[in-house]
Amino acid sequence: MKTLIHEIGAIDNQGIKHPVNFKAGLNVVTGKSSTGKSALIEIFDYCFGSDENTIPKGVITNSAAIYYVALAVNEQNMVIARDPDIATKAFFRRVEKFNTLEMNRDYFKASYFRPLGEFKKHLRDFFLDIDDVDESLAVRANRRFNQKAPTPSIRSFTSFMLQHQNLVANKHALFYRFDEKEKRDQAIEHTKIFLGLVDQKFFHLSQEKERLSGEVRRLERQKETNKRTSDSYKQKVAPVLSQLYALMGFKDEPLSSDKVLRHPQDAKDQLDDIIVAEKINHNSDAMTQRYEQLKLARNQKTAELRKLQRQAASINKHIQEEERFVDNVKQFSSPKHVHISASVCPFCHTEKDNLRQSAEKLQQAINKVSGNLAQARPMKARFESSLIEVQRFTEIVSRALTELSQQIKEIEEANQQLTEKKSLYESIIMQKSKLFTLLDTLNMANDAELEKEIKDLKKQLNKITDALNEYDVKKSLEQASDKVNEYMAEIGSHFEFECSYKPINLHFSFETFDLYHLTYENEKIYLRSMGSGANWLYCHITLFLALHKYFAELGEKCAIPSVLFLDQPTQVYFPNFNRDNSATFEEQKAQEAEQRKSLNVGQNIDEDIKAVENLFSQLSTYCNDLELSIGFSPQIIVTDHADNLKLSNGVPFESLVNGNRWRTRGLIHPIQV
């Protein structure tokens, strides 16, 4: 997102304003130690919604009453600010045009302060229009109080914007806030949103896909349940129908059970004409024949059941024998030694060893048997599987036997009713009612409507799936990574990496956020395994310039602000400059040279200055080239000790400093020592 910081500043307790102005492109704030250079990145972070105030304690924190940042997001100007005395709130005010003259203590009226959470959401709306990032409503339902997943926060942007002094050349970390796993995971997860690869519609489509998929699965389960129910009732129709025909005295079936099952409603209409009192054959022995057939079938099922019960008993016995056998084998142990005395003839005193040989053979035999027993293949699992199978068949036969007994009982009850002078037709009507109830149940289990509903849902599901496939997030992230890798190859070639890493071949993944150098042998060398602070610095710089170039080319599609802070990147060359108290940078360089000489440090300071000049030259060229190619450049703000550098692209270093030189003053000036 095209973002420009106009001014970062503080209002002190006396109401005096201390501003730092910036322009598009590369900006440099240079000065000696303890002037507040590093405080600028912390002030920006605090005003950008940080829960924690990490502005270095000292003159600034003792003096400041308000910290503020004036910026423009897509040419919409605004001022954001924090009052350290009310840390739970933040200031937001939109302006038509930023005017630094308006910045005073009265400008920051209490009515513009709002709770920090509301502030962050309101500011986020200038970069992102998204409210719900749950892809699964089922996952949301499992959260406490059915809470939504955390939506993208402006705090995640800072990981791409801020390279603090302790981070810019760190070999263990690349991104700000990634030391906290939750924040790291959220930033990575939300990157596809930040890059414009998905929008609110994507998440709603994902939720709808899950809902429809669940509905289809539910209906298919219902369809399967209906099928089982229908099959169960179909099995009951034939016996009831046969019983009805027997009561009527029919020798032949006027309407077969197959026809009844094919069209239950039509069968009911036909049976209404067939099952009438006038058509009862009182002389028929159909009921008697059916009674005998049922008894014969019951006898056969009883015999089958007894056979299965005997099989189950036999298998159980085998299982018990197996368990006892295994226990005995475990207790069995063969003798390890055999002690046999030689036999001596009492007359000739001759020794005989036949008994010893027999004992040794016996020991060998025992060992062999013991080994065979130990290696015996267990059969318990097979017996148990066979038992389960027999038990299942037993249940089926038992149910069939129960149904046969029930049908026989119904005939006996019908005969009993006749002896009690009750009407045969009354029994027929009751049987007919029973049959029609079964047929009505079959009609209820009709899946025609269910099939249509499933078909319609699957059609909607296919449309949603096609719409989601158009996003193809995985492929888009891979393409984004490839683009950044391409930019890193070009940008990195201009930095002074060690010879063992030339040509530098950095690779970055938006899916894992890992960075590594890939050798010709396809060996991945991660940042932590690279030597020297210069390599670590250039890896950071190369990656973040490539990222911001990619962000800038995405234009308004990318939500990440086009701002990059680099805090004291030259410290890898001048580690002693953190004690820089000289009036000029030239004086500090001379002191550094003398110190190196006294400590016999071989590295020439002029060589380091050249490396630093190259670093700033590349930053300046990067901004200018992007401005020419796409119309605007990410704003890069560098806070450092380096000064009066000669850039290879001819840009005067003074134009980058633009008045922000703090050798005789600081952010809150004059400097109090």
Summary of the structure (lengths in Angstrom):
residues: 673
radius of gyration: 44.9
end to end distance: 40.7
largest distance: 137.5
contacts: 1935
relative contact order: 0.14
helix: 58%
strand: 12%
